[in-house]
Amino acid sequence: MPEEFPPVEPYARGLLDVGDGQRIYWETSGNPGGKAALCVHGGPGSGGRRGSRRLFDPEVYRVVLFDQRGCGESRPHASDPSVGLAHNTTGHLIADMERLREHLGIDRWLLYGGSWGSTLILAYAERHPERVSEIVISGVTMTRPEETDWLYHGVGRLLPGPWEAFRDALPPADRDGSLVAAYNRLLNSPDAAVRVAAARAWCTWEDAVIAHEVLGSPGAYSDRPDDALMAFVRICAHYFAHDAWLEDGQLLRDAHRLAGIPGVLIHGRLDIGSPLKTAWELAKVWPDAELKVIDDSGHTGSPTLRRTVLAAIARFGEAKEGARGRD
């Protein structure tokens, strides 16, 4: 069975100026002349998990991690209420990824990520298919309105108590419409206490959705420092309230642009927050991708899911094509 690789430290890192007053954190580890791979984190607003380095053989891969705008070590940080989010959209993130690729002198790279990272990977790959060698996704999402509505409304049918608490944390006038839009307003309130209460209530709901995942990481959303939690929730609500600036069904409609890019879609059957249906629909219209359903996994993963990710990355690493670049 494939195992994670030993911890490895970056050999280069920096803050890349991407315009709009934004600087995104990036780092590279592994083999400077190896096959290039980019880790695309979830959230949106979670920041890149440094442990993702251990999924890649450091002798084979040149692993690139970055923190998307406003989170992690990127600056300015969205936990600061004075930091506007007008220049933090899916289009901006796609452009940032391209600037980073050019900055590092990479021709094509493997894309790895999951959850929100899946949406961003697909949006980038459909915009720049010539820059993508392979794709590995763990937890497929496309951030369609129906998916957002399910996560913040529909799942309440399975978790009525926690969902009512999530709804009732809002002012009475906001409880009958879009809860995401209402939270987005609260998270930009001039009152710090209102912002903090909204962020805590949001994460309490997210935790409730994954609480049944005994093999995963219950409490994963709330268990982060205050600044990281605020940036995460504020960016999430901002993206979901705007349908990620994607047309409804756009990523599925344009999946033909992925033709020729090998992909592995890995999804937990027990993922109630992001049901299997999305991965299933994508696999049907992307012939070069294979869907692997993990019976014991929910959204936060399982050992079986992680081994499946490791195997997919290792298989693609056998066809090394990374070019030496500059850092």
N, C-alpha and C positions, 0 to 999 in steps of 0.2 A: 504494500500500500504506500502511496506517496506521502511523504512527511514534509512539514514546513522546514525551511532552511534556517540555519543559525542566524541570530541577529547580525545585521550588518549596518555600518554607519555610512552616511553619504560621503562621497569624495568631493562633491561640489554643491553649493547652495547659493541662493541669492534672492533678491527682490526685484522683479521685472516691472518696469514702468510700462503700463499698458494704456495710458491716457486717462482722461477724466479724473485726474488726481489719484488714480488707483495704482497700487503696487502689489503684485501677487507673489507670494512665496513659492519657490520651487526648489527641488533638490534632485540630485542624481546619485545613484548607488549602483554597485555591481561592477560590471565590466565596461569600461569606457568605449571599447570597440565592439560591444555585444549588440544583440538584437534589441532594438528600442521598444520599450513598453511604457505606456502612460496609465497611471492609476487615477481614475476619475471618481471622486468621493460622492457620497450621498448627501441627504439633507432635504433640500438644498440648505447649505449653511453649516454642515457638520464639521468641515475641515477634514483634511486628508489624514487617514489613520496610518501612522508610521509603521505599524505592524504589517502593512501590506507588502513591505519589502520582502518579507519572509516567504511569500508565495512564489518568488522567482529565484531560479538558480543564479547566484551572483557571478558564476563563471560564464554563463550563457547570455544573460540579459543585462542591458543598460536600463535600469528602472528609474522612471521619472515620476515623482509625486509633486502635486501642487495643491495649494489651498485656493479655492474659488474666491471671488471678490467678497470682501467684508467679513471673512471668517478665518479661523486658524491663525496663522502668522501673517496673513495678508493685511495690508493697511490701506485706508483707515478701517477700523473695526466696527461692524454694525451694532455692537452692543452700546455704542455711544449714540444717544438719540439725535445728536446734531448731525450725524452722518446720514446724508440722504441716500435713497436707494434708486433714484431715477436712472442711474447709469449701471444698474445691476439687473440685467435681463439675460435670457437665454442667448440672444444674439451677441451680447457683450462677452459672455463666457466662451462661445464658439470662437470669436475673434481672439480672445486671450489665449486659447489653446493653440491657435495658428501662430500667434506671435511667439509663444514659447517654443513651438516646434522649430520655427525659423531661427530663434535665438540660439538654440542648442545644435543647430545644423543637422537636423534629422530629416530624412527624406520621407520615410513611412514608419508608422509605429503600430504596435498592437495596442488595443484599448481594452482595459479591464475596469470593471466597476459594477455597481448594483444600486437598486432602489432609484433614487433621483439620478444617481450617476448613470443608470441605464438610459434614462430619457436624454441626458446630455450627450452620451456616447452616440446614440442613434441620430440625434439632431446634427452633431458634428460630422458623423460618417456620411450622412445623406447630403450634407453640404460639400464635403471634401472627400469623396470616396477614394480618390487617387492617393490620399495620404494615409490610408488605413490598410495594414497588412492582414490583421485578423481581429476578431472581437470575442471577448469572453465576458458574459454578463451573469451575475449572480443576483437574481431577484429582478424580474423584468417589469418595468413600468414605462408608460408613455405619457403620463400626466394629462390624460384626457379628462374633460369635465366629468365624465361618468366615473372615472377612477377616484377623483378627488371627492365627488359626492358620496361615493361608497365609503371612503375612509372616514369622512367626518359627519356622515349622516346614516348611511345604510347599515354599517356595522353595528349601529346602535340597537338593531333588532336582536343581535346576539348578546349585547352587553348593555341592557337598558339602564341599569343603575349608574355605571360610570358615564354613559352617554348623557343621561339627564344632568349629572353633575357638571359635565363639560358645557352643556347648553345653559344651565342655570347660573354659571359663573359670569354670563353676559348680562347686561342690563335687560330688563323685561322687554323693552321695545325692539331688541335685536334678536330675540329668540326664535322668531318665525321665518326669518329669511336665511340667507347664506351665513352660516356660522363662521366660515373662513373669512369672509369679507368683514364681519363684525369684529373678529379677533384682530384682523389686520389694522382696523381703526384703533382698537385699544392699545395695540403694541406700538403705536406712534403717538400716544397720548402725551401731553406735556407733563402729566402727573406720573412721577416715578413709581409710586405705589400701584397705580393702575397697570402700568406696563409689567411690573414684576408679577402681580397677581395673574394677569392674562398669560404670561409665559409659563408660570407654574401650572395653571389649569390645563393649558395645551399639552404640556409634557405628561401630566397625570393621565390624560386621555390616551396619548400615544403609548404610555406604559401599560395601560389597561388592555389595549389591543394585542400586545405581545405577551401579556402575563401568562397565557396558557402554554407558552413555548418553553417547556421544561428543559430542552436541550440547547436553548438559545441564551440570551442575556436579558432576562426580565429587569426592568428598571433602567434600561440602556439610555433612554432619552433624558430622564431627570438627573442621572448620575454624571453630571459634568459641572465644572466651575460656573459661577454665576454669569460671568461675561460670555463664556462660550454658549451657555444655555440661552441667554438673551439674543445673541446673534443668530443662533440656530433657529429659534422660533420666529424672530422678526423676519428673517430671510424666507423661511418656509411660507409664512402667511402671505408675504409679498408675492412670491412666485405663484402660489396656488390661487390667490385671489385674482390673478391675471391669466390663469390657464397656461402659465409658463410662456406666454406670448407665442403660442403655437395654435394654428388652426385646428379645430376639432377633427381628429383622425389624420392629421398631417403626416405623422411618422409612419403610420400604417400605409397610407396612400402612396408615400414616396419610398417605400421599402424596396422597390425595384432598383433604386440607385445603389443598393447594397450588393447587387449581383456580382459575383466573382470574389466577394470577401468571405472567407470561411468564418463561421461563427459557432459558438457553443452557448446556448441559453440554458441556464441552470435555475430551477425554480422549486421552492418548497411547496408540497401539496397542502401543508397545514398553514400556509400564509393566508390568514383571513383579512389582513389589511390590504394586501395587494394580491387578489385571487389569481389562480393559474390561468384564467381565461385570456389575460393580456398576452402572456407568453405563448399560449396556444395559437392565438390569432396571428402573432408575428411570425411564428415558425411556418405557418401555412403560406405566407407570401414571401418568405425569404428562403429559397431552396438551398442556399449554401450554408444554412444554419441547421444544427441539430439541437433538439430540445431534450434535456435530461430532467425528469421530474424526480425530486427527492422526497420519498414518502415520509421520512421522519423529521422533516425540516419545516419550520415556519419562516417568517421574514428575517429573523435574526440568525438563522443558520443552524447547522449541526455538524458534528464531525464528518458525517457522510457527505454533506454538501461541500465542506471545505476540501475533503480529499478529491472530490469531483472537479473542483476549481483547480487544484494543484495539478491533476492529471491533464486537464485541458491546456493549461499554460505550459506544462512540460512538453506536451505533444507539439505545440506550435513552436516551441523553442528548438526543436530538432531541425527546423528549416531556418537557420540563422541567416538574417539578411541585413542586420543593422549596419549602418555606415558610421565610420568614425566622424565625430563632430567636434564642435568647440563648445566649451562651457564658459 
